[in-house]
């Protein structure tokens, strides 16, 4: 079951989603060079708008945890292992 996003909480939705994905990456549930779930999948799974999905992925990219291949999606960076993955 997906972790719940609090739409009315004090933390922005995109930050909550980024935190969930960050945990999955750092725990090794999503391995380096493997794709993140698609934007559509994340929207459906967490009930968040597309702009929040994009912003969450951009935040992870800015942190160096994912890289984005235009037209293909976002992939976990091999640097994520160095950051504390499992």
Backbone as JSON, one array per atom type, in Angstrom:
{
  "sequence": "XXXXXXXXXXXXXXXXXXXXXXXXXXXXXXXXXXXXXXXXXXXXXXXXXXXXXXXXXXXXXXXXXXXXXXXXXXXXXXXXXXXXXX",
  "N": [[0.84, -1.18, 0.0], [0.5, 2.24, -0.77], [2.29, 4.96, 0.69], [0.64, 7.53, 2.4], [-0.15, 10.75, 1.13], [-0.36, 13.9, 2.53], [-2.56, 16.19, 1.71], [-3.45, 18.53, 2.8], [-1.61, 19.16, 4.66], [1.21, 20.66, 6.46], [3.58, 20.41, 5.01], [4.66, 20.8, 1.67], [3.07, 19.07, -1.06], [4.71, 18.09, -3.16], [7.17, 17.9, -1.87], [6.65, 15.94, 0.03], [6.22, 13.74, -1.65], [8.72, 13.62, -2.92], [10.23, 12.9, -0.69], [9.23, 10.33, -0.13], [10.01, 8.95, -2.46], [12.77, 9.35, -2.28], [13.36, 7.86, 0.02], [12.77, 5.29, -0.97], [14.75, 5.05, -2.9], [17.17, 5.37, -1.44], [16.99, 3.25, 0.3], [17.35, 1.16, -1.36], [15.24, -0.04, -2.64], [14.55, 0.87, -5.12], [16.79, 0.36, -7.53], [20.11, 1.51, -8.57], [20.36, 3.01, -11.8], [17.93, 2.06, -12.61], [14.58, 2.68, -13.71], [12.49, 5.28, -12.32], [9.08, 5.01, -11.15], [6.59, 5.76, -13.63], [5.4, 9.09, -14.45], [2.61, 9.11, -14.71], [1.94, 6.8, -13.26], [2.85, 7.5, -10.68], [1.18, 9.7, -10.2], [-1.32, 8.45, -10.11], [-0.95, 6.53, -8.06], [-0.38, 8.08, -5.77], [-2.19, 10.14, -5.84], [-1.66, 12.77, -6.72], [-1.15, 15.95, -8.36], [0.17, 16.47, -11.74], [2.14, 18.5, -11.84], [3.24, 18.47, -9.28], [4.43, 15.95, -9.22], [6.4, 16.27, -11.18], [7.9, 18.32, -10.03], [8.83, 17.07, -7.68], [10.46, 15.06, -8.76], [12.32, 16.67, -10.04], [13.5, 17.85, -7.82], [14.8, 15.63, -6.69], [16.56, 15.14, -8.75], [18.11, 17.47, -8.66], [19.41, 16.95, -6.29], [21.06, 14.96, -7.06], [20.24, 12.34, -6.98], [18.7, 11.18, -8.93], [18.68, 10.91, -12.52], [17.6, 12.49, -15.5], [16.31, 11.4, -18.52], [15.45, 12.83, -21.41], [12.31, 12.23, -22.85], [12.36, 9.63, -22.04], [12.3, 9.3, -19.25], [12.86, 9.31, -15.65], [15.72, 8.13, -13.94], [17.36, 6.2, -11.43], [20.29, 7.43, -10.03], [23.66, 6.25, -10.08], [25.1, 7.38, -8.11], [23.41, 7.46, -5.97], [23.78, 5.17, -4.49], [26.2, 5.7, -3.2], [25.38, 7.68, -1.53], [24.01, 6.54, 0.51], [22.52, 4.28, 0.1], [21.41, 0.81, 0.03]],
  "CA": [[0.0, 0.0, 0.0], [1.28, 3.46, -0.89], [2.3, 5.92, 1.78], [-0.34, 8.59, 2.15], [0.27, 12.14, 0.99], [-1.29, 14.8, 3.22], [-2.78, 17.32, 0.82], [-3.73, 19.73, 3.6], [-0.59, 19.24, 5.69], [2.1, 21.81, 6.39], [4.64, 20.18, 4.05], [4.12, 20.75, 0.3], [2.84, 17.74, -1.63], [5.88, 17.64, -3.92], [8.22, 17.54, -0.92], [6.28, 14.64, 0.6], [6.47, 12.74, -2.68], [10.17, 13.5, -3.06], [10.7, 12.16, 0.48], [8.87, 8.92, -0.32], [10.88, 8.4, -3.5], [14.13, 9.36, -1.73], [13.46, 6.69, 0.9], [12.82, 4.08, -1.81], [16.05, 5.02, -3.57], [18.26, 5.18, -0.47], [16.85, 1.92, 0.91], [17.67, 0.16, -2.37], [14.04, -0.62, -3.27], [14.74, 1.18, -6.54], [18.23, 0.22, -7.68], [20.76, 2.42, -9.53], [20.13, 2.87, -13.24], [16.57, 1.57, -12.86], [13.68, 3.84, -13.82], [11.46, 5.57, -11.34], [7.76, 4.81, -11.74], [6.23, 6.84, -14.56], [4.63, 10.2, -13.9], [1.21, 8.68, -14.61], [1.85, 5.85, -12.16], [2.98, 8.25, -9.42], [-0.04, 10.5, -10.03], [-2.4, 7.55, -9.71], [-0.61, 5.89, -6.8], [-0.4, 9.01, -4.64], [-3.26, 11.12, -6.0], [-1.07, 14.11, -6.78], [-1.17, 16.52, -9.71], [1.4, 16.28, -12.52], [3.19, 19.49, -11.52], [3.91, 18.04, -8.06], [5.28, 14.82, -9.59], [7.56, 16.82, -11.88], [8.72, 19.08, -9.07], [9.48, 16.1, -6.8], [11.53, 14.43, -9.53], [13.35, 17.69, -10.24], [14.22, 17.99, -6.54], [15.7, 14.48, -6.58], [17.6, 15.36, -9.75], [18.97, 18.51, -8.11], [20.19, 16.31, -5.23], [21.93, 13.97, -7.67], [19.75, 10.98, -6.75], [18.16, 10.67, -10.19], [18.99, 11.65, -13.74], [16.44, 12.52, -16.38], [16.57, 11.23, -19.94], [14.29, 13.37, -22.11], [11.53, 11.29, -23.63], [12.44, 8.29, -21.46], [11.91, 9.32, -17.85], [13.88, 9.52, -14.62], [16.41, 6.91, -13.51], [18.15, 6.34, -10.2], [21.7, 7.64, -10.28], [24.56, 5.35, -9.35], [25.54, 8.14, -6.94], [22.49, 7.2, -4.87], [24.41, 4.13, -3.66], [27.21, 6.35, -2.37], [24.71, 8.57, -0.59], [23.51, 5.82, 1.69], [21.66, 3.16, -0.25], [21.75, -0.38, 0.58]],
  "C": [[0.88, 1.24, 0.0], [1.19, 4.3, 0.38], [1.35, 7.05, 1.42], [0.32, 9.96, 2.07], [-0.79, 12.99, 1.69], [-1.43, 16.07, 2.39], [-3.01, 18.62, 1.58], [-2.68, 19.92, 4.69], [0.33, 20.44, 5.5], [3.22, 21.67, 5.36], [4.05, 20.1, 2.64], [4.06, 19.32, -0.22], [4.09, 17.24, -2.36], [7.01, 17.22, -3.0], [7.93, 16.19, -0.27], [6.58, 13.52, -0.39], [7.96, 12.54, -2.88], [10.74, 12.69, -1.89], [10.41, 10.67, 0.37], [9.81, 8.27, -1.33], [12.33, 8.34, -3.02], [14.34, 8.15, -0.83], [13.56, 5.4, 0.11], [14.17, 3.93, -2.49], [17.15, 4.66, -2.57], [18.19, 3.82, 0.22], [17.19, 0.81, -0.08], [16.46, -0.49, -3.01], [13.98, -0.28, -4.75], [16.25, 1.26, -6.74], [18.79, 1.23, -8.67], [20.53, 1.99, -10.97], [18.81, 2.2, -13.6], [15.64, 2.77, -12.92], [12.82, 4.02, -12.58], [10.12, 5.18, -11.96], [7.43, 6.0, -12.65], [5.43, 7.92, -13.84], [3.17, 9.78, -13.71], [1.01, 7.72, -13.44], [1.92, 6.57, -10.81], [1.74, 9.1, -9.15], [-1.17, 9.62, -9.52], [-2.15, 6.98, -8.32], [-0.78, 6.82, -5.6], [-1.47, 10.09, -4.74], [-2.77, 12.55, -6.01], [-1.11, 14.63, -8.21], [0.18, 16.4, -10.41], [2.5, 17.27, -12.15], [3.93, 19.11, -10.23], [4.83, 16.84, -8.32], [6.56, 15.35, -10.24], [8.49, 17.56, -10.93], [9.47, 18.16, -8.11], [10.66, 15.45, -7.52], [12.66, 15.42, -9.77], [14.17, 17.89, -8.96], [15.22, 16.84, -6.37], [16.85, 14.59, -7.59], [18.6, 16.4, -9.25], [19.89, 17.96, -7.02], [21.17, 15.28, -5.78], [21.48, 12.54, -7.46], [19.17, 10.35, -8.01], [18.71, 11.5, -11.34], [17.81, 11.48, -14.68], [16.91, 12.36, -17.82], [15.33, 11.71, -20.69], [13.61, 12.32, -22.99], [11.53, 9.88, -23.06], [12.01, 8.24, -20.0], [13.1, 9.54, -16.93], [14.42, 8.18, -14.15], [17.22, 7.2, -12.26], [19.62, 6.45, -10.58], [22.54, 6.62, -9.52], [25.14, 6.05, -8.13], [24.63, 7.92, -5.74], [23.05, 6.14, -3.94], [25.41, 4.75, -2.71], [26.58, 7.19, -1.27], [24.15, 7.84, 0.61], [22.59, 4.68, 1.37], [22.24, 1.84, 0.2], [22.4, -1.5, 0.07]]
}
